[in-house]
Amino acid sequence: MTLVFPPAGLWLLWRGSASLGIKLLGTLGIGLFALPYMALILFLLHKLTGLRFEMQGSPIPVPTWQVTDYERLEKARSANGIAPISKPQVAVSKTAAAPYWTDFRGPKRDGHYEQQPINVDWVKSPPKLLWKQPVGAGYASFVVADGLAFTIEQRREQEAVTAYEVETGREVWAHSYAAHFQEWMGGEGPRATPTWHEGRLYSLGGTGKFRCLEAATGKLLWQHDVFAENSCSNLFFAVSAAPLIVDGNVLVLAGDPQGRDGRMLIAYDKVTGAMGWREMQDKAGYASPMLVTLGGERQLLVHTARHLLGVGPGDGKVQWRFPWRVEFDNTIAQPIVTGTNRVVLSAGYGTGAVGLELSRSESGFTAKEVWRNKSLKNKFTSSVLHGGHIYGLDEDILVCLDAATGERRWKDGRYGYGQVLLASGHLVILCGNGDLALAQPLPDRHVEIARIPGIKGKTWNHPAIEGGRLLVRNAVEMACFDLR
């Protein structure tokens, strides 16, 4: 009976007349046998039913039946009356409003939405679902312009840069090419969010394929293989930084430099794609570069695997550096500019947060540590600044920190390994399980206004807001909610 079903064998053992010693010894034996027994059952479920094991932030994999195979997703789209993926669509006409959410985490890459007020009374008037449909795998977010939402996703053995109508979710075009990144912890698919600028879309795939497309049609304008051309190798979790437009260039983090010729920070002409300059032999981090003004000077904040760097935006020269080491080189969270010369960094894996102050002298900038603690550990997420306080997820719990001192004001409310945006003086939270929550950023207490169902499955992708419409996605499905 133990061979067929171990719990039944255990029950029969303890019902029998054997001595206590035999029963204890038998219990140990049945417990040891149960381990390979369960492994066999899980293996058969994986092979026969499609059961998968997904890392959802904790060290233990979680079994799931979420579908990520794109051939099955196409069938689901057809069943829902959505045009097949491969069928080209006619581009929609441009909207009158100027594009706003054209960059990763918004115009300043800081998670702030200031285009227009949003609905914050979710109790009486919860956000209306405009559409929901399947999407390919990957961790990219959306950027939005001219009525189209752009992202990058995995479709079987191809990466696809895609454009969807914001109002309907209808696919307008898909630019696909052979590429497939996969690792056992995070799964498959590209990581970096595309960037829209002046009618062009810049996309960096999970295997280093960097492409510039005509945003209205998906037409390829130029392309580069950033690994091959810059003597770099991929990162363990794949290159993840969104391309950044700076003046006449588009900047890309090219991975891990190899040898004397390897360079990580690359500038291409944003129109022609011609190489501008190549700098830095540091290994790239997973955060996206930011163009900021600190100490009265315009500069780039660039996360490498072991430092935060202040970099000249015109030539890529390092102006200052601050040691910032995270286990497994997982520098993922975006820096938070908290003042004219202050920056806060945060990371998970037991790292915590640190407040920096930049000072300037004749010899250049220096970064001094002002405070450090483990009260804010952004693992796969980034925090936002509001009213002199930082609001973000300490692992999976929302926390409020005084930006000047690092003092924790409160910690409350579980949201999984999700993402946080600030809009109309409220926190819009995309939870790690795909739910949507709205909370007030108050320095003295945690107040959650409402929480509603969003999308299903593990959700680490950043949300995007354009024209009062909230776009969310994960590796299985995407949706659009009306926040106007």
N, C-alpha and C positions, 0 to 999 in steps of 0.2 A: 504493500500500500504506500510506503514511503517513496518508492521509485516512481509510482504513478502520480501521487499528490502528497508531498511532504507534510502539510498540516494534518491530513487524515492519519498518517502514520504516527505523528506525535500524539494525537488524541488517543489512538488505540494503545500506544505505549503506556500512557498514564492511566488508562482504564484497566490495564492488566494487573496481574498479581506479582510482577517482578519486584525485587527489592529496590529501595530508594537509590542505592548506588548504581544499579543497572539502569534505572530510569534517568538519572542525571547523565550517565555516560551515553546512553542512547540519545538523549536530547542534544548533547554536544555533537554527536555524529550526524543527526538529522539536520542540525543547524549548518554544519559544514557542507553537507550534501545540497542544502537548499541554495547555496551560492551558485554552483554551476547549473543547477536546475533552473534558477531564475534567468541566468545568462542565456541558456538555451531557449527559454520561452521568449525573451526579448528579441533574440536573434531571429526566431521564426516569425514573430510579429513584424519585425523590420522587413523581412524578405517577402512575406505573404500579404501584409496589409499596408505597407508604406509607413509604418511607425518610424519616426526619426527622433534623434536625440539632439537637443538644442541647448547651447550655453546661453542662459538668460541673465547673466550677471554674477550669479553665485558660483562657487567652485564645482558644484554638482550638476551634471547635465540633466535636463528636464525632457521626458518623453513627450512628443507632440505628433499630431497627424496633420498639421498645417501643410497645405499643398504649395509647393514652389516650382513644380515642373511646368514649364510654360506651355507645353502642348495641351495639358489638361486645362490650363487657364484660358486658352483660346476657345476651347469647347464651352467653358462657362460663359465667356463673353457672347458667343453665338446664341447660347440658350437664353441669355438676357436681352437679346435683340441688339447687341453691339456689333458694329462692323468688324470683320476679321482683322487681326493685327497686320497682316501682310498687305492689305488693300490700301493703296495710297488715297489720301483725301485732299481736297482742295483747301488751301490755306484760308483762314478767316480774315476778314478785313480788320485793319488796325482800329483800336479804340481811341477816343479823343483824349482820354486822360494820359498824362505823362507816365511812363513806366516808373514804378517805385521799388518793389521787392525784386531787384535784379541781381542780388548778391546773396551769398550764404549768410543766414541769420539777419538779413536786412541790409539797408544801405550802408550802415557803419559796421556791420558784422558784430553787433553788440546785443542782438535779440530784442531791440526796441522797435515797436510799430507806432508811427506817428502820422500816418497818412490821413486818417479820419477817425472819428469816434467809433467805438464798437458797442454792441449791446452787452451790458453787464448785468442785466436782470434775467439770469438764467433760470430762476425759480418760476417766474410767471411766463417767461418767453424763452425757452431753451433754443439753442441754435438749430436751425432747420437744415436737414441733410439735403443737399442739392443733387448729389450723385455719389455712387460708390461702385467700384469695379476692380477686377484683378489687375495686378501689376507684376512685373518681373522682379527678381531678387536684387538686393543691394541696399546700401545704407545712405544713398544720396538724398538730399532734400529737393525742393522745387525752387526755381526762380520764375518770375512772371513778368511778361511784357506783351503789349498789344493783344490782349485777350487770350494769350497762350500760356500754359504752364509747362515748363521744361524740366526734365530730369534725365537720369541715365539708369539703365536697368539691365539685368542679365536675362537673355532669352535663349535658353538652351546653350549652345556653344558660341553664341554671339553676344557682344555688348550692343545695346541699342540706345542711342540718344533720341529722346522722344519729345513730342510736343502734343499737348492736349488742350482742347477748348476748356477754358475755366468754367464757363456757364454750364456745359453739358457733359464734360468728360470725354467727348468724342476725340479719338486720335486723329490728328491732322497730318503728321508725318513721323516717320521713324528712320533714322540713319543707323544702319547696322553694319558690323564688321566682325571678323573672326577674332575673338578674345574671350578668355574665361579664367577669372581668378577665383580660387577657392582655398580656404584653410579650415581646419577641423573645428576651431572654436567659434568663429563668427559666421562661418558658412560661405556661400558664394556671392559673387556680384561685385560691381564697382562701388567705391566708397565716396569719392569726391563729388560735391555738388557743382554743376555747371555754373558759368557766369555769363550774364547777358550784358552787352554793351553796344550801343549805337547800331542795332540791327544785326549784330553778330553774336553767336553763342560759342563759348569756349568750354571745351569739355576734356577732362583728364580721366581716362579709364583706369581700371584696376591693374592693368598690365603695362601702364606707361604710354598708352596711345593718346597723344594730345592732338585734338582736332578743333579747327575753327569752321563753323557752319553758318550759312545764311539762315537766320532765325525764322524767317517767314516760310521757308521751303525745305530746310534741311539739306540744302546743297552744300557739298564739301568745298571749302575755299582753300584751305591748306592744312597740312598735318605734319607732325613730328613724332618720332619715337624717342622719348626723353631718356630712356635707359641707354639705348644703343649710342645715341649722339653725345651723351654727357658722361659716359663711363660710370654709370650708376646701376645698382641692383635694387630690386623691389624691397619694401619693408615687409615684415612678417604679416601684418594685417592689411597690406597694400597701401600705396600712396593714397592719401585721404584729403589733402589740402585743396580747397577750391582755388582755381586760378584767380589772380588779383590784377585788376587794371590800375596802372599807375602812369598817368600822363599818356605818353604815346606807346607804352609797352604793356604787355600782359606777362605777369610773373608766375612761374611754376616752380614748385618744390619737386625735385626729380628723384628723391629717394636716398639711397645710401651710396656715396661716392666710393669708387674702387680705384686704387692706384693714384699715381701722380696727376693723371689727367682728369680725374673725377671731379665734378662740380655739381653742387646741389641746387643753388638758387639761379634760375635761368630767366633771362628777359628776352622776349621775342617782340618784334614790331607787331602791334595789335592789328594792323591792316594787312601787311604783306606776309607776316610770319617769319621774316628774316631774323637771324640771330642778332641780338643786341649786345649783351654781355653775359658772362658766366662767372659766378663767384661762389665761394664757400665750400670747404671740404668736410664740413660737419654732416653727420647723418641727420636727415629730416625727422621732425616729429610728426604727429598726426593732426595737430591743430592747423588752421588756415592762417596765412599771414594777414596782418591788419595794417592799414595806413592810418596813423594817428598823429597828433601833435602833442609832444611832451617837452617840458622845459622851453617852450616857445619855439620848438623846432619840429618841422615835419619829418617823420621817420617811419620805418616799418618795424613792427613787432613780429619777430620770426621765432617760432619754437623749433629748436633742434631736439635731438634725443636727450641732450644733457644740459642745455642752456636755454635761457630766453635771451634773444639778441635784439639790440637796437641797430637798425641797418639804414644806411643812406638810400633813399628811394630812387635816386638817379643813377647810382653806380653799384649798389649792392655791397659797399664796403661796411664792415662791422664797426660801429661807433662805441658800443659798450656791450658787455655780456654779464649775465648773472647765472651762477650755477643752479640748475634745476633738474634733479635726477629723480625719475619715477621708475618704479620696478618694471622690468620688461621694456623700458624706453617708451612707456605709454603716456606721453604728453599729449593729451586729447583735448582738454578744456581750453577755450579761448581766454586770453588775458582780459582782465576787466580794468579799464581806465577809470580811476576813481577820483582824479583831480588833475590839476594842470601839470603836476610832476609825479603822480602816484599811480601805481599799477598793483593789482592783486592777482596772484596765480593760485590755482587749485588743482588737485589731482587725487585720484583714488589710490587703491593699493597701499593704504596705510600712510600716504604721504601728507595730506592735509593742505593747508593754505599758508601763503606768506604775503605780507604787504611790503611793497618796495617804494622807495623814494629816490628820484633821480636828482642829482645835483650837477651843476655845470661849472667848469673852471676853464682856464686857458688850455689845459691839456685835453679837454673833452668831457664827456659824461661819465659819471660813476653811479652805480645802483647800490643803494644801501638798504639792508633789511630793517624794517621798522617793527614788524611783529610777525610771529609765526605760531600756528597752533594746528590741531587736528579736528577742529570744529566744522570744517567744510571740506568734504572729500568728493569733488566732482569726478565721477568715474567715466561715464560715456556722455556727459552732458556739460553745459556751460551755464553760468549764473548771469543774473542781470542786476544792475544798480538802480536804486530808486530812493530818493530822499536821504542820501547819505548812508544807506544800508544795502547790503548785498543779500539777495534772495536766490537760493539755489538748492540743489539736492545733495545732501550729505549722504553718499551712497544712494539710498532710496527714500530718505526722509527729508522733507522740506525744512530748511533752516534759515534763520535771519542773523546776519553778522553786522556789527558796526564796522563800516568800511575804514574808518580812521584808526581804530584800535584793534580790530579783529575780535572784539568781545562778542560772544554768542548771546543774542537776546532771547531766542527761543528755538526749539526744535520740535516739530509736530507734523503729523499727517504723512502717511505712506503713499508714494506715487510710483513705486517701481523705479527702474532705471530709465526715466523719461526725460522730457525736455521742457524748458521754461521760457516763455516769452513775456514781455511787458507791453500791454496795450491799454489805453484809456485808464491808466493808473491801477490796473489789475494784472494779476498773474494768470496767463493762459497756459495751462499745463497739459501736455500730451503725455499721458502715463505710460509706463513701460508695458502695460497690457493692451494699449490702444485706446483706453478711455480718455475722455476730455474732462478737465476740471478747471474751475474758475475760483481764484482765491484773492483775498485782499492783501497787499503788501504793507502790513502794519508792523511797526517796530516793537510793539509791546505784546502782541499775541497772534496766534494763527487763527485765521477765519477762512474756512472754505465755504463758498457760496453755493456751489452745486457741482455735481459730477454726473456725466451722461455717457452712454455707450458711444464709442467712436469706431475704430476698426479692430479686427481680431488678430491676435498673434503678438509675438514679441515685437516691440516698437521702440527702436533706438533712433530712428530718423528724426531730424529737426523738422518742425512744422514751418509753414510759410503763410503770410497774410498779405493779400493784395486786394485793394478795393473793398475791404470788409469781408472778404471771403477767406476762410481758413482751409488750407490744403495740407493734408496729412497722408503719410504712406509708411509702409514697412516693406518687408520682403514678399508679402502675399497680396495685399490689396491697398488701394488708395481711395480717398474720399474728399469731398469738398463740403464745408459747412458755411452757412450764411451767418456772419456775425454782425451784419449791418443793423 
